[in-house]
């Protein structure tokens, strides 16, 4: 999973909450 910015995080957040955790603890 690649994170580009907070905008993408919001999109992934709806699909996968794992993306958010990746930012907090990569």
Secondary structure, 3 states (H helix, E strand, C coil): CCCCCHHHHHHHHHHCCHHHHHHHCC
